[in-house]
Structure formats: structure tokens, C-alpha cells
Amino acid sequence: MKLTLRLVTVICYFLPFAFFLTTCNNGLELRFAYNQADADRNKLLEKESVEVAVADTAHYEQPISFDTTKIDTATQTILTDIAKTSSDTLQKSTDYGDRVLKKMLFPTDTSLSGVGSILYFKNLTGQITITLCLLISLILFLAFKFLKSHKAKLYLLSTAVLSLTIFIVDSFISNVTLLWGSWTLFVLLMLQLIIEFNNKRKAYP
């Protein structure tokens, strides 16, 4: 039972942890949103920058005479390049490893997983605390045969719960919207802590 609980806890780090959405402004600048309000604002800025670019293009557009022969040749070249690009894109899109990695970091189009939060979270405090939490969960899962001390287990679980609590508080302070994966992990860690505490009491009445 405890081993299964630890496995489920590790799996939790691949669930949606925090809101995350990227938008491209002016075709160059990437904007990151960690809540829906910021995401809506970024989308509006993106739309406005596209409209301005289109308006500028229309303003400076002037009639130009074309050589149809050269256009046909250029068209064939472009079509060949497009076909090649499409083929390359298709090959990349079918790359199973890339798709799995993306799913691990971004479980949905608007979320970061626990693992993704280690790399892309809003601030360093959140990245450090969730990293520590993941390391402890991995230690408890992989080294369960070597961890016989109830005191050591309680210490590790208490540290993990404290780290996740700091992550949650930091998210609220930083206006990061937490998703259900964070709360599921918190419940699982608390459940493990309670079970380990009860086992210690039974072992040393």
C-alpha cells in the first residue's frame, strides 16, 4: 500500500500543476502568463501588434509590375520549398520522443506539470521548492528498501510537505493560478505523513 501511494505521488508531478500560457508579441517577443487575466491581456496585446503590422504594410504598399515568367519560376521554387518544409515538419511532428517530453512538461495547452514547473515557473523560489519536493518523493519511492528508520521517513515527508506549502504560498503571492495536480500532491503527501506518524506511534508506544 505505501509503495503504491509513493508511486502515485511521483506520477502526480506529471499532472497539471500551474497555469501557463505563452503568446508571441510582434512576432519576436514571447509573453508568459501564469493566470487567466494575464493570458487574456497578452492575447489582446498580440492581436493589437498584428493589426498594427498589417496597417503598416498596407500603408507602404505600392503597385509593382511583374514578369510572369519569373513569377512562374519563383512559384515552382516556393512550392518545392513548401513541400520540403511540410515534409520536415511532418517528420518532426511524428517524433514520439518530442511529443512525450512536451506532454511531461505541459500536460495541457495551458498548464505546467510539476516537472515543467522546475524549468518554467515564475520565480526561483517556486522552482527550488518543487525540485526539493520531487527529489524527496523519488528518494522515498526508489530507496524504500534502504529507508527503515521511521524518523528519517518522517523527516523527509515533513520537509516535502513544507516545501510544497512554500510553493503554494509563493504561487498565491506571485499571482500564479494553481491547478488540481498541486492539490492532489499535497493531499497525497499529507496522507503519507499521517500514515508514517501512526506507524511510528505503533512501533514505539
C-alpha positions as CSV (number, residue, x, y, z in Angstrom):
1,M,0.0,0.0,0.0
2,K,2.7,2.5,1.0
3,L,4.7,1.7,-2.2
4,T,1.6,2.2,-4.4
5,L,1.0,5.5,-2.6
6,R,4.6,6.6,-3.3
7,L,4.3,5.7,-6.9
8,V,1.1,7.7,-7.3
9,T,2.8,10.6,-5.6
10,V,5.6,10.5,-8.2
11,I,3.1,10.3,-11.0
12,C,1.4,13.5,-9.6
13,Y,4.4,15.5,-10.7
14,F,3.3,15.0,-14.3
15,L,-0.2,16.3,-13.8
16,P,-1.3,20.0,-14.4
17,F,0.3,21.9,-11.6
18,A,0.1,25.6,-12.5
19,F,-1.5,27.7,-15.3
20,F,0.9,28.6,-18.1
21,L,0.4,30.1,-21.5
22,T,2.8,31.7,-24.0
23,T,1.9,34.3,-26.6
24,C,4.1,35.9,-29.2
25,N,4.1,39.7,-29.4
26,N,5.4,41.5,-32.6
27,G,6.5,38.1,-33.9
28,L,9.6,38.2,-31.7
29,E,8.8,38.8,-28.0
30,L,7.4,35.9,-26.0
31,R,5.0,36.7,-23.2
32,F,4.3,34.3,-20.4
33,A,1.1,34.2,-18.4
34,Y,0.6,32.3,-15.1
35,N,-3.1,33.2,-14.7
36,Q,-6.1,33.7,-17.0
37,A,-6.2,37.5,-16.6
38,D,-2.6,37.9,-17.8
39,A,-3.2,35.4,-20.6
40,D,-6.2,37.5,-21.8
41,R,-4.1,40.7,-21.6
42,N,-1.3,39.1,-23.6
43,K,-3.6,37.8,-26.3
44,L,-5.0,41.3,-26.6
45,L,-1.5,42.8,-27.0
46,E,-0.7,40.1,-29.6
47,K,-3.8,40.9,-31.6
48,E,-3.1,44.6,-31.4
49,S,0.5,44.1,-32.6
50,V,-0.7,42.0,-35.6
51,E,-3.2,44.7,-36.5
52,V,-0.6,47.5,-36.4
53,A,1.8,45.4,-38.6
54,V,-0.9,44.8,-41.2
55,A,-1.8,48.5,-41.2
56,D,1.8,49.5,-41.7
57,T,2.2,47.0,-44.6
58,A,-1.0,48.4,-46.3
59,H,0.2,52.0,-45.8
60,Y,3.5,51.5,-47.6
61,E,2.2,49.1,-50.3
62,Q,2.7,50.4,-53.9
63,P,1.8,48.9,-57.3
64,I,4.6,47.0,-58.9
65,S,4.9,45.5,-62.4
66,F,5.7,41.8,-62.5
67,D,7.4,39.5,-65.0
68,T,5.1,36.5,-65.3
69,T,7.8,34.1,-66.4
70,K,9.9,34.9,-63.4
71,I,6.8,34.6,-61.2
72,D,6.1,31.1,-62.5
73,T,9.7,30.0,-61.9
74,A,9.6,31.6,-58.4
75,T,6.3,29.9,-57.7
76,Q,7.7,26.5,-58.6
77,T,10.7,27.1,-56.3
78,I,8.5,28.2,-53.5
79,L,6.2,25.2,-53.9
80,T,9.2,22.9,-53.8
81,D,10.4,24.6,-50.7
82,I,7.0,24.4,-49.1
83,A,6.7,20.7,-49.9
84,K,10.2,20.1,-48.3
85,T,9.3,22.2,-45.3
86,S,6.0,20.4,-44.9
87,S,7.8,17.1,-45.1
88,D,10.3,18.2,-42.5
89,T,7.6,19.5,-40.2
90,L,5.6,16.2,-40.5
91,Q,8.7,14.2,-39.6
92,K,9.3,16.4,-36.6
93,S,5.7,16.2,-35.5
94,T,5.8,12.4,-35.6
95,D,8.9,12.4,-33.4
96,Y,7.5,10.4,-30.5
97,G,10.2,11.5,-28.0
98,D,9.5,15.2,-28.5
99,R,5.8,14.7,-28.0
100,V,6.3,12.7,-24.8
101,L,8.7,15.3,-23.5
102,K,6.2,18.1,-24.3
103,K,3.4,16.2,-22.6
104,M,5.6,15.7,-19.5
105,L,6.3,19.4,-19.2
106,F,3.0,20.7,-20.5
107,P,0.2,18.3,-19.7
108,T,-2.4,20.6,-21.4
109,D,-2.1,23.6,-23.7
110,T,-2.4,26.0,-20.7
111,S,-0.6,24.2,-17.9
112,L,2.8,23.3,-16.4
113,S,3.4,20.0,-14.7
114,G,5.4,19.7,-11.5
115,V,8.4,18.7,-13.7
116,G,7.6,21.6,-16.0
117,S,7.5,24.0,-13.0
118,I,11.1,23.1,-12.2
119,L,12.1,24.7,-15.6
120,Y,9.5,27.3,-16.3
121,F,8.0,28.5,-13.1
122,K,7.6,32.2,-12.5
123,N,10.3,32.6,-9.9
124,L,13.3,30.8,-8.4
125,T,11.6,30.2,-5.0
126,G,8.9,28.1,-6.7
127,Q,11.5,26.2,-8.8
128,I,13.7,25.3,-5.8
129,T,10.8,24.2,-3.6
130,I,9.1,22.0,-6.2
131,T,12.5,20.5,-7.1
132,L,13.2,19.6,-3.5
133,C,9.7,18.1,-3.2
134,L,10.3,15.9,-6.3
135,L,13.7,14.7,-5.1
136,I,12.2,13.6,-1.7
137,S,9.4,11.8,-3.4
138,L,11.8,10.0,-5.7
139,I,14.0,9.0,-2.7
140,L,11.0,7.7,-0.8
141,F,9.9,5.7,-3.9
142,L,13.3,4.3,-5.1
143,A,15.1,3.8,-1.8
144,F,12.3,2.3,0.2
145,K,14.3,-0.9,0.9
146,F,17.1,1.1,2.5
147,L,14.9,3.5,4.5
148,K,14.0,1.6,7.6
149,S,14.0,4.4,10.1
150,H,10.6,5.9,10.8
151,K,12.4,9.1,12.0
152,A,14.1,9.5,8.6
153,K,10.9,9.0,6.7
154,L,9.0,11.4,8.9
155,Y,11.8,14.0,8.4
156,L,11.7,13.6,4.6
157,L,7.9,13.7,4.4
158,S,7.8,16.8,6.7
159,T,10.3,18.5,4.5
160,A,8.4,17.6,1.4
161,V,5.1,19.0,2.8
162,L,6.9,22.1,4.0
163,S,8.4,22.6,0.5
164,L,5.1,22.2,-1.2
165,T,3.4,24.5,1.3
166,I,6.1,27.2,0.4
167,F,5.4,26.5,-3.3
168,I,1.7,27.1,-2.8
169,V,2.1,30.3,-0.7
170,D,4.6,31.6,-3.2
171,S,2.2,30.9,-6.0
172,F,-0.5,32.9,-4.3
173,I,1.9,35.8,-3.7
174,S,3.1,35.7,-7.3
175,N,-0.4,35.5,-8.8
176,V,0.1,32.0,-10.2
177,T,-3.1,30.0,-10.6
178,L,-2.6,26.5,-9.1
179,L,-4.3,23.6,-10.8
180,W,-5.6,20.4,-9.4
181,G,-2.3,18.5,-9.7
182,S,-0.8,20.7,-6.9
183,W,-3.6,20.0,-4.5
184,T,-3.6,16.2,-5.3
185,L,0.1,16.1,-4.5
186,F,-0.5,18.0,-1.2
187,V,-3.2,15.5,-0.1
188,L,-1.0,12.5,-1.0
189,L,2.0,13.9,0.9
190,M,-0.2,14.7,3.9
191,L,-1.7,11.2,3.8
192,Q,1.8,9.6,3.7
193,L,2.9,11.8,6.6
194,I,-0.1,10.7,8.7
195,I,0.4,7.0,7.9
196,E,4.1,7.2,8.8
197,F,3.4,9.1,12.0
198,N,0.8,6.4,13.1
199,N,3.3,3.6,12.2
200,K,5.9,5.3,14.4
201,R,3.5,5.5,17.3
202,K,2.6,1.8,16.9
203,A,6.3,0.8,16.8
204,Y,7.2,3.0,19.8
205,P,4.1,3.1,22.0
